[in-house]
Amino acid sequence: MSELAILGAAIGAGLAAIGAGIGIGRIGSSAMEAIGRQPDQAGKIRTNMIIIAALVEGVALFAVVICFMAL
């Protein structure tokens, strides 16, 4: 197995994890701002935030799995 393939898989997995972290951070930030503006809608906003965060995390996990399968 080539060292470059291992390096590429590691970089790809790292970028996927960083992207997920940034995405979830932005989701949380936007949700808190929305709750601050509309406190009566906090339940709906929180539910939507959790669903979207789960989808982002799922895509990141898929990207990491693909990076390791590429080895």
PDB file of N, CA, C and O in Angstrom:
ATOM      1  N   MET A   1       0.855  -1.175   0.000  1.00  0.00           N
ATOM      2  CA  MET A   1       0.000   0.000   0.000  1.00  0.00           C
ATOM      3  C   MET A   1       0.900   1.237   0.000  1.00  0.00           C
ATOM      4  O   MET A   1       1.886   1.317   0.733  1.00  0.00           O
ATOM      5  N   SER A   2       0.534   2.171  -0.826  1.00  0.00           N
ATOM      6  CA  SER A   2       1.343   3.370  -0.989  1.00  0.00           C
ATOM      7  C   SER A   2       1.171   4.325   0.190  1.00  0.00           C
ATOM      8  O   SER A   2       0.085   4.474   0.752  1.00  0.00           O
ATOM      9  N   GLU A   3       2.276   4.957   0.537  1.00  0.00           N
ATOM     10  CA  GLU A   3       2.219   5.947   1.616  1.00  0.00           C
ATOM     11  C   GLU A   3       1.357   7.143   1.222  1.00  0.00           C
ATOM     12  O   GLU A   3       0.706   7.757   2.068  1.00  0.00           O
ATOM     13  N   LEU A   4       1.359   7.463  -0.063  1.00  0.00           N
ATOM     14  CA  LEU A   4       0.535   8.583  -0.520  1.00  0.00           C
ATOM     15  C   LEU A   4      -0.956   8.272  -0.395  1.00  0.00           C
ATOM     16  O   LEU A   4      -1.753   9.169  -0.120  1.00  0.00           O
ATOM     17  N   ALA A   5      -1.335   7.017  -0.594  1.00  0.00           N
ATOM     18  CA  ALA A   5      -2.742   6.639  -0.431  1.00  0.00           C
ATOM     19  C   ALA A   5      -3.168   6.787   1.021  1.00  0.00           C
ATOM     20  O   ALA A   5      -4.266   7.262   1.309  1.00  0.00           O
ATOM     21  N   ILE A   6      -2.302   6.381   1.926  1.00  0.00           N
ATOM     22  CA  ILE A   6      -2.598   6.513   3.357  1.00  0.00           C
ATOM     23  C   ILE A   6      -2.694   7.989   3.735  1.00  0.00           C
ATOM     24  O   ILE A   6      -3.593   8.390   4.474  1.00  0.00           O
ATOM     25  N   LEU A   7      -1.765   8.788   3.227  1.00  0.00           N
ATOM     26  CA  LEU A   7      -1.787  10.220   3.508  1.00  0.00           C
ATOM     27  C   LEU A   7      -3.048  10.871   2.952  1.00  0.00           C
ATOM     28  O   LEU A   7      -3.659  11.709   3.615  1.00  0.00           O
ATOM     29  N   GLY A   8      -3.440  10.489   1.738  1.00  0.00           N
ATOM     30  CA  GLY A   8      -4.649  11.046   1.136  1.00  0.00           C
ATOM     31  C   GLY A   8      -5.901  10.684   1.920  1.00  0.00           C
ATOM     32  O   GLY A   8      -6.786  11.521   2.103  1.00  0.00           O
ATOM     33  N   ALA A   9      -5.980   9.435   2.386  1.00  0.00           N
ATOM     34  CA  ALA A   9      -7.133   9.014   3.181  1.00  0.00           C
ATOM     35  C   ALA A   9      -7.175   9.766   4.508  1.00  0.00           C
ATOM     36  O   ALA A   9      -8.246  10.165   4.965  1.00  0.00           O
ATOM     37  N   ALA A  10      -6.021   9.958   5.120  1.00  0.00           N
ATOM     38  CA  ALA A  10      -5.975  10.683   6.389  1.00  0.00           C
ATOM     39  C   ALA A  10      -6.367  12.147   6.207  1.00  0.00           C
ATOM     40  O   ALA A  10      -7.099  12.701   7.028  1.00  0.00           O
ATOM     41  N   ILE A  11      -5.892  12.764   5.154  1.00  0.00           N
ATOM     42  CA  ILE A  11      -6.252  14.165   4.894  1.00  0.00           C
ATOM     43  C   ILE A  11      -7.743  14.286   4.590  1.00  0.00           C
ATOM     44  O   ILE A  11      -8.407  15.204   5.072  1.00  0.00           O
ATOM     45  N   GLY A  12      -8.264  13.360   3.793  1.00  0.00           N
ATOM     46  CA  GLY A  12      -9.697  13.380   3.479  1.00  0.00           C
ATOM     47  C   GLY A  12     -10.561  13.207   4.714  1.00  0.00           C
ATOM     48  O   GLY A  12     -11.559  13.908   4.882  1.00  0.00           O
ATOM     49  N   ALA A  13     -10.181  12.274   5.582  1.00  0.00           N
ATOM     50  CA  ALA A  13     -10.945  12.061   6.815  1.00  0.00           C
ATOM     51  C   ALA A  13     -10.857  13.290   7.721  1.00  0.00           C
ATOM     52  O   ALA A  13     -11.843  13.683   8.345  1.00  0.00           O
ATOM     53  N   GLY A  14      -9.684  13.883   7.784  1.00  0.00           N
ATOM     54  CA  GLY A  14      -9.526  15.093   8.603  1.00  0.00           C
ATOM     55  C   GLY A  14     -10.359  16.250   8.085  1.00  0.00           C
ATOM     56  O   GLY A  14     -10.985  16.969   8.864  1.00  0.00           O
ATOM     57  N   LEU A  15     -10.369  16.431   6.777  1.00  0.00           N
ATOM     58  CA  LEU A  15     -11.186  17.509   6.204  1.00  0.00           C
ATOM     59  C   LEU A  15     -12.669  17.264   6.428  1.00  0.00           C
ATOM     60  O   LEU A  15     -13.425  18.205   6.673  1.00  0.00           O
ATOM     61  N   ALA A  16     -13.092  16.006   6.346  1.00  0.00           N
ATOM     62  CA  ALA A  16     -14.501  15.688   6.607  1.00  0.00           C
ATOM     63  C   ALA A  16     -14.864  16.012   8.052  1.00  0.00           C
ATOM     64  O   ALA A  16     -15.942  16.546   8.314  1.00  0.00           O
ATOM     65  N   ALA A  17     -13.980  15.695   8.987  1.00  0.00           N
ATOM     66  CA  ALA A  17     -14.249  15.985  10.400  1.00  0.00           C
ATOM     67  C   ALA A  17     -14.257  17.485  10.664  1.00  0.00           C
ATOM     68  O   ALA A  17     -15.097  17.982  11.416  1.00  0.00           O
ATOM     69  N   ILE A  18     -13.334  18.198  10.054  1.00  0.00           N
ATOM     70  CA  ILE A  18     -13.298  19.654  10.228  1.00  0.00           C
ATOM     71  C   ILE A  18     -14.554  20.291   9.641  1.00  0.00           C
ATOM     72  O   ILE A  18     -15.150  21.183  10.244  1.00  0.00           O
ATOM     73  N   GLY A  19     -14.951  19.820   8.451  1.00  0.00           N
ATOM     74  CA  GLY A  19     -16.165  20.353   7.819  1.00  0.00           C
ATOM     75  C   GLY A  19     -17.402  20.112   8.657  1.00  0.00           C
ATOM     76  O   GLY A  19     -18.265  20.983   8.768  1.00  0.00           O
ATOM     77  N   ALA A  20     -17.491  18.926   9.251  1.00  0.00           N
ATOM     78  CA  ALA A  20     -18.639  18.630  10.115  1.00  0.00           C
ATOM     79  C   ALA A  20     -18.623  19.520  11.349  1.00  0.00           C
ATOM     80  O   ALA A  20     -19.669  20.015  11.770  1.00  0.00           O
ATOM     81  N   GLY A  21     -17.462  19.724  11.926  1.00  0.00           N
ATOM     82  CA  GLY A  21     -17.371  20.594  13.102  1.00  0.00           C
ATOM     83  C   GLY A  21     -17.791  22.018  12.801  1.00  0.00           C
ATOM     84  O   GLY A  21     -18.527  22.634  13.572  1.00  0.00           O
ATOM     85  N   ILE A  22     -17.326  22.535  11.687  1.00  0.00           N
ATOM     86  CA  ILE A  22     -17.713  23.896  11.286  1.00  0.00           C
ATOM     87  C   ILE A  22     -19.209  23.971  11.010  1.00  0.00           C
ATOM     88  O   ILE A  22     -19.879  24.915  11.428  1.00  0.00           O
ATOM     89  N   GLY A  23     -19.732  22.961  10.299  1.00  0.00           N
ATOM     90  CA  GLY A  23     -21.156  22.954   9.976  1.00  0.00           C
ATOM     91  C   GLY A  23     -22.036  22.899  11.206  1.00  0.00           C
ATOM     92  O   GLY A  23     -23.011  23.645  11.306  1.00  0.00           O
ATOM     93  N   ILE A  24     -21.707  22.026  12.142  1.00  0.00           N
ATOM     94  CA  ILE A  24     -22.510  21.906  13.358  1.00  0.00           C
ATOM     95  C   ILE A  24     -22.377  23.161  14.215  1.00  0.00           C
ATOM     96  O   ILE A  24     -23.341  23.582  14.857  1.00  0.00           O
ATOM     97  N   GLY A  25     -21.205  23.752  14.228  1.00  0.00           N
ATOM     98  CA  GLY A  25     -21.029  25.014  14.958  1.00  0.00           C
ATOM     99  C   GLY A  25     -21.892  26.129  14.394  1.00  0.00           C
ATOM    100  O   GLY A  25     -22.494  26.899  15.142  1.00  0.00           O
ATOM    101  N   ARG A  26     -21.949  26.211  13.083  1.00  0.00           N
ATOM    102  CA  ARG A  26     -22.790  27.236  12.455  1.00  0.00           C
ATOM    103  C   ARG A  26     -24.269  26.967  12.684  1.00  0.00           C
ATOM    104  O   ARG A  26     -25.052  27.897  12.881  1.00  0.00           O
ATOM    105  N   ILE A  27     -24.651  25.692  12.659  1.00  0.00           N
ATOM    106  CA  ILE A  27     -26.049  25.340  12.928  1.00  0.00           C
ATOM    107  C   ILE A  27     -26.430  25.766  14.343  1.00  0.00           C
ATOM    108  O   ILE A  27     -27.475  26.381  14.554  1.00  0.00           O
ATOM    109  N   GLY A  28     -25.572  25.435  15.312  1.00  0.00           N
ATOM    110  CA  GLY A  28     -25.851  25.807  16.702  1.00  0.00           C
ATOM    111  C   GLY A  28     -25.912  27.307  16.893  1.00  0.00           C
ATOM    112  O   GLY A  28     -26.785  27.817  17.595  1.00  0.00           O
ATOM    113  N   SER A  29     -24.980  28.016  16.264  1.00  0.00           N
ATOM    114  CA  SER A  29     -24.960  29.475  16.379  1.00  0.00           C
ATOM    115  C   SER A  29     -26.233  30.097  15.799  1.00  0.00           C
ATOM    116  O   SER A  29     -26.843  30.974  16.412  1.00  0.00           O
ATOM    117  N   SER A  30     -26.618  29.638  14.628  1.00  0.00           N
ATOM    118  CA  SER A  30     -27.827  30.173  13.993  1.00  0.00           C
ATOM    119  C   SER A  30     -29.079  29.826  14.793  1.00  0.00           C
ATOM    120  O   SER A  30     -30.003  30.635  14.891  1.00  0.00           O
ATOM    121  N   ALA A  31     -29.107  28.634  15.360  1.00  0.00           N
ATOM    122  CA  ALA A  31     -30.270  28.237  16.149  1.00  0.00           C
ATOM    123  C   ALA A  31     -30.388  29.090  17.414  1.00  0.00           C
ATOM    124  O   ALA A  31     -31.485  29.506  17.786  1.00  0.00           O
ATOM    125  N   MET A  32     -29.261  29.347  18.069  1.00  0.00           N
ATOM    126  CA  MET A  32     -29.314  30.172  19.283  1.00  0.00           C
ATOM    127  C   MET A  32     -29.734  31.600  18.959  1.00  0.00           C
ATOM    128  O   MET A  32     -30.459  32.228  19.730  1.00  0.00           O
ATOM    129  N   GLU A  33     -29.281  32.107  17.827  1.00  0.00           N
ATOM    130  CA  GLU A  33     -29.702  33.448  17.409  1.00  0.00           C
ATOM    131  C   GLU A  33     -31.197  33.469  17.105  1.00  0.00           C
ATOM    132  O   GLU A  33     -31.895  34.417  17.465  1.00  0.00           O
ATOM    133  N   ALA A  34     -31.687  32.421  16.441  1.00  0.00           N
ATOM    134  CA  ALA A  34     -33.112  32.349  16.118  1.00  0.00           C
ATOM    135  C   ALA A  34     -33.958  32.228  17.383  1.00  0.00           C
ATOM    136  O   ALA A  34     -35.024  32.837  17.480  1.00  0.00           O
ATOM    137  N   ILE A  35     -33.487  31.445  18.347  1.00  0.00           N
ATOM    138  CA  ILE A  35     -34.227  31.317  19.611  1.00  0.00           C
ATOM    139  C   ILE A  35     -34.224  32.650  20.354  1.00  0.00           C
ATOM    140  O   ILE A  35     -35.212  33.006  20.997  1.00  0.00           O
ATOM    141  N   GLY A  36     -33.124  33.381  20.268  1.00  0.00           N
ATOM    142  CA  GLY A  36     -33.078  34.702  20.896  1.00  0.00           C
ATOM    143  C   GLY A  36     -34.073  35.673  20.278  1.00  0.00           C
ATOM    144  O   GLY A  36     -34.632  36.525  20.969  1.00  0.00           O
ATOM    145  N   ARG A  37     -34.289  35.543  18.987  1.00  0.00           N
ATOM    146  CA  ARG A  37     -35.232  36.434  18.300  1.00  0.00           C
ATOM    147  C   ARG A  37     -36.683  35.981  18.476  1.00  0.00           C
ATOM    148  O   ARG A  37     -37.586  36.813  18.568  1.00  0.00           O
ATOM    149  N   GLN A  38     -36.906  34.669  18.524  1.00  0.00           N
ATOM    150  CA  GLN A  38     -38.259  34.115  18.641  1.00  0.00           C
ATOM    151  C   GLN A  38     -38.295  33.070  19.763  1.00  0.00           C
ATOM    152  O   GLN A  38     -38.327  31.872  19.484  1.00  0.00           O
ATOM    153  N   PRO A  39     -38.291  33.502  21.009  1.00  0.00           N
ATOM    154  CA  PRO A  39     -38.240  32.533  22.114  1.00  0.00           C
ATOM    155  C   PRO A  39     -39.438  31.587  22.166  1.00  0.00           C
ATOM    156  O   PRO A  39     -39.323  30.472  22.676  1.00  0.00           O
ATOM    157  N   ASP A  40     -40.567  32.015  21.652  1.00  0.00           N
ATOM    158  CA  ASP A  40     -41.753  31.151  21.690  1.00  0.00           C
ATOM    159  C   ASP A  40     -41.650  29.982  20.712  1.00  0.00           C
ATOM    160  O   ASP A  40     -42.413  29.023  20.830  1.00  0.00           O
ATOM    161  N   GLN A  41     -40.749  30.036  19.774  1.00  0.00           N
ATOM    162  CA  GLN A  41     -40.545  28.961  18.798  1.00  0.00           C
ATOM    163  C   GLN A  41     -39.332  28.084  19.129  1.00  0.00           C
ATOM    164  O   GLN A  41     -38.832  27.357  18.270  1.00  0.00           O
ATOM    165  N   ALA A  42     -38.870  28.157  20.361  1.00  0.00           N
ATOM    166  CA  ALA A  42     -37.636  27.458  20.748  1.00  0.00           C
ATOM    167  C   ALA A  42     -37.731  25.952  20.528  1.00  0.00           C
ATOM    168  O   ALA A  42     -36.753  25.340  20.100  1.00  0.00           O
ATOM    169  N   GLY A  43     -38.851  25.351  20.801  1.00  0.00           N
ATOM    170  CA  GLY A  43     -39.003  23.905  20.633  1.00  0.00           C
ATOM    171  C   GLY A  43     -38.855  23.461  19.190  1.00  0.00           C
ATOM    172  O   GLY A  43     -38.157  22.489  18.901  1.00  0.00           O
ATOM    173  N   LYS A  44     -39.513  24.175  18.280  1.00  0.00           N
ATOM    174  CA  LYS A  44     -39.424  23.832  16.862  1.00  0.00           C
ATOM    175  C   LYS A  44     -38.027  24.076  16.327  1.00  0.00           C
ATOM    176  O   LYS A  44     -37.514  23.283  15.537  1.00  0.00           O
ATOM    177  N   ILE A  45     -37.407  25.170  16.751  1.00  0.00           N
ATOM    178  CA  ILE A  45     -36.056  25.484  16.285  1.00  0.00           C
ATOM    179  C   ILE A  45     -35.070  24.433  16.782  1.00  0.00           C
ATOM    180  O   ILE A  45     -34.205  23.983  16.030  1.00  0.00           O
ATOM    181  N   ARG A  46     -35.201  24.046  18.041  1.00  0.00           N
ATOM    182  CA  ARG A  46     -34.293  23.043  18.610  1.00  0.00           C
ATOM    183  C   ARG A  46     -34.447  21.699  17.906  1.00  0.00           C
ATOM    184  O   ARG A  46     -33.457  21.023  17.629  1.00  0.00           O
ATOM    185  N   THR A  47     -35.688  21.312  17.619  1.00  0.00           N
ATOM    186  CA  THR A  47     -35.927  20.051  16.915  1.00  0.00           C
ATOM    187  C   THR A  47     -35.286  20.071  15.532  1.00  0.00           C
ATOM    188  O   THR A  47     -34.614  19.117  15.140  1.00  0.00           O
ATOM    189  N   ASN A  48     -35.493  21.152  14.800  1.00  0.00           N
ATOM    190  CA  ASN A  48     -34.902  21.273  13.469  1.00  0.00           C
ATOM    191  C   ASN A  48     -33.378  21.295  13.548  1.00  0.00           C
ATOM    192  O   ASN A  48     -32.705  20.724  12.689  1.00  0.00           O
ATOM    193  N   MET A  49     -32.829  21.951  14.574  1.00  0.00           N
ATOM    194  CA  MET A  49     -31.379  22.005  14.739  1.00  0.00           C
ATOM    195  C   MET A  49     -30.808  20.610  14.945  1.00  0.00           C
ATOM    196  O   MET A  49     -29.779  20.272  14.359  1.00  0.00           O
ATOM    197  N   ILE A  50     -31.457  19.801  15.764  1.00  0.00           N
ATOM    198  CA  ILE A  50     -30.972  18.450  16.040  1.00  0.00           C
ATOM    199  C   ILE A  50     -31.048  17.583  14.782  1.00  0.00           C
ATOM    200  O   ILE A  50     -30.132  16.807  14.512  1.00  0.00           O
ATOM    201  N   ILE A  51     -32.122  17.706  14.018  1.00  0.00           N
ATOM    202  CA  ILE A  51     -32.257  16.922  12.787  1.00  0.00           C
ATOM    203  C   ILE A  51     -31.167  17.302  11.789  1.00  0.00           C
ATOM    204  O   ILE A  51     -30.532  16.426  11.202  1.00  0.00           O
ATOM    205  N   ILE A  52     -30.951  18.589  11.595  1.00  0.00           N
ATOM    206  CA  ILE A  52     -29.941  19.039  10.637  1.00  0.00           C
ATOM    207  C   ILE A  52     -28.543  18.646  11.102  1.00  0.00           C
ATOM    208  O   ILE A  52     -27.715  18.237  10.287  1.00  0.00           O
ATOM    209  N   ALA A  53     -28.268  18.763  12.400  1.00  0.00           N
ATOM    210  CA  ALA A  53     -26.953  18.361  12.919  1.00  0.00           C
ATOM    211  C   ALA A  53     -26.722  16.870  12.710  1.00  0.00           C
ATOM    212  O   ALA A  53     -25.605  16.455  12.402  1.00  0.00           O
ATOM    213  N   ALA A  54     -27.763  16.062  12.875  1.00  0.00           N
ATOM    214  CA  ALA A  54     -27.629  14.622  12.645  1.00  0.00           C
ATOM    215  C   ALA A  54     -27.340  14.336  11.177  1.00  0.00           C
ATOM    216  O   ALA A  54     -26.539  13.454  10.866  1.00  0.00           O
ATOM    217  N   LEU A  55     -27.976  15.064  10.277  1.00  0.00           N
ATOM    218  CA  LEU A  55     -27.713  14.864   8.854  1.00  0.00           C
ATOM    219  C   LEU A  55     -26.288  15.260   8.491  1.00  0.00           C
ATOM    220  O   LEU A  55     -25.630  14.560   7.721  1.00  0.00           O
ATOM    221  N   VAL A  56     -25.806  16.367   9.032  1.00  0.00           N
ATOM    222  CA  VAL A  56     -24.429  16.787   8.780  1.00  0.00           C
ATOM    223  C   VAL A  56     -23.452  15.748   9.316  1.00  0.00           C
ATOM    224  O   VAL A  56     -22.472  15.412   8.653  1.00  0.00           O
ATOM    225  N   GLU A  57     -23.715  15.247  10.500  1.00  0.00           N
ATOM    226  CA  GLU A  57     -22.847  14.233  11.097  1.00  0.00           C
ATOM    227  C   GLU A  57     -22.868  12.954  10.275  1.00  0.00           C
ATOM    228  O   GLU A  57     -21.835  12.302  10.125  1.00  0.00           O
ATOM    229  N   GLY A  58     -24.017  12.586   9.746  1.00  0.00           N
ATOM    230  CA  GLY A  58     -24.119  11.405   8.894  1.00  0.00           C
ATOM    231  C   GLY A  58     -23.301  11.546   7.623  1.00  0.00           C
ATOM    232  O   GLY A  58     -22.635  10.599   7.204  1.00  0.00           O
ATOM    233  N   VAL A  59     -23.346  12.712   7.012  1.00  0.00           N
ATOM    234  CA  VAL A  59     -22.560  12.951   5.800  1.00  0.00           C
ATOM    235  C   VAL A  59     -21.068  12.892   6.129  1.00  0.00           C
ATOM    236  O   VAL A  59     -20.287  12.347   5.349  1.00  0.00           O
ATOM    237  N   ALA A  60     -20.669  13.440   7.262  1.00  0.00           N
ATOM    238  CA  ALA A  60     -19.264  13.404   7.653  1.00  0.00           C
ATOM    239  C   ALA A  60     -18.807  11.969   7.906  1.00  0.00           C
ATOM    240  O   ALA A  60     -17.709  11.588   7.501  1.00  0.00           O
ATOM    241  N   LEU A  61     -19.635  11.182   8.565  1.00  0.00           N
ATOM    242  CA  LEU A  61     -19.287   9.783   8.800  1.00  0.00           C
ATOM    243  C   LEU A  61     -19.172   9.033   7.476  1.00  0.00           C
ATOM    244  O   LEU A  61     -18.265   8.218   7.305  1.00  0.00           O
ATOM    245  N   PHE A  62     -20.073   9.296   6.549  1.00  0.00           N
ATOM    246  CA  PHE A  62     -20.009   8.679   5.232  1.00  0.00           C
ATOM    247  C   PHE A  62     -18.711   9.051   4.524  1.00  0.00           C
ATOM    248  O   PHE A  62     -18.072   8.198   3.907  1.00  0.00           O
ATOM    249  N   ALA A  63     -18.320  10.322   4.612  1.00  0.00           N
ATOM    250  CA  ALA A  63     -17.073  10.776   3.968  1.00  0.00           C
ATOM    251  C   ALA A  63     -15.855  10.077   4.588  1.00  0.00           C
ATOM    252  O   ALA A  63     -14.935   9.693   3.866  1.00  0.00           O
ATOM    253  N   VAL A  64     -15.841   9.913   5.892  1.00  0.00           N
ATOM    254  CA  VAL A  64     -14.716   9.234   6.546  1.00  0.00           C
ATOM    255  C   VAL A  64     -14.664   7.770   6.116  1.00  0.00           C
ATOM    256  O   VAL A  64     -13.583   7.244   5.849  1.00  0.00           O
ATOM    257  N   VAL A  65     -15.803   7.114   6.046  1.00  0.00           N
ATOM    258  CA  VAL A  65     -15.838   5.714   5.617  1.00  0.00           C
ATOM    259  C   VAL A  65     -15.341   5.576   4.186  1.00  0.00           C
ATOM    260  O   VAL A  65     -14.582   4.657   3.878  1.00  0.00           O
ATOM    261  N   ILE A  66     -15.762   6.483   3.310  1.00  0.00           N
ATOM    262  CA  ILE A  66     -15.303   6.456   1.921  1.00  0.00           C
ATOM    263  C   ILE A  66     -13.789   6.665   1.844  1.00  0.00           C
ATOM    264  O   ILE A  66     -13.113   6.015   1.046  1.00  0.00           O
ATOM    265  N   CYS A  67     -13.259   7.567   2.667  1.00  0.00           N
ATOM    266  CA  CYS A  67     -11.807   7.795   2.669  1.00  0.00           C
ATOM    267  C   CYS A  67     -11.060   6.518   3.051  1.00  0.00           C
ATOM    268  O   CYS A  67     -10.037   6.201   2.445  1.00  0.00           O
ATOM    269  N   PHE A  68     -11.548   5.795   4.029  1.00  0.00           N
ATOM    270  CA  PHE A  68     -10.863   4.579   4.443  1.00  0.00           C
ATOM    271  C   PHE A  68     -11.101   3.428   3.469  1.00  0.00           C
ATOM    272  O   PHE A  68     -10.258   2.540   3.342  1.00  0.00           O
ATOM    273  N   MET A  69     -12.237   3.437   2.787  1.00  0.00           N
ATOM    274  CA  MET A  69     -12.470   2.407   1.771  1.00  0.00           C
ATOM    275  C   MET A  69     -11.584   2.629   0.541  1.00  0.00           C
ATOM    276  O   MET A  69     -11.272   1.684  -0.184  1.00  0.00           O
ATOM    277  N   ALA A  70     -11.187   3.867   0.315  1.00  0.00           N
ATOM    278  CA  ALA A  70     -10.339   4.175  -0.833  1.00  0.00           C
ATOM    279  C   ALA A  70      -8.934   3.594  -0.666  1.00  0.00           C
ATOM    280  O   ALA A  70      -8.184   3.486  -1.636  1.00  0.00           O
ATOM    281  N   LEU A  71      -8.589   3.229   0.541  1.00  0.00           N
ATOM    282  CA  LEU A  71      -7.289   2.605   0.761  1.00  0.00           C
ATOM    283  C   LEU A  71      -7.263   1.249   0.093  1.00  0.00           C
ATOM    284  O   LEU A  71      -6.253   0.549   0.157  1.00  0.00           O
TER     285      LEU A  71
END
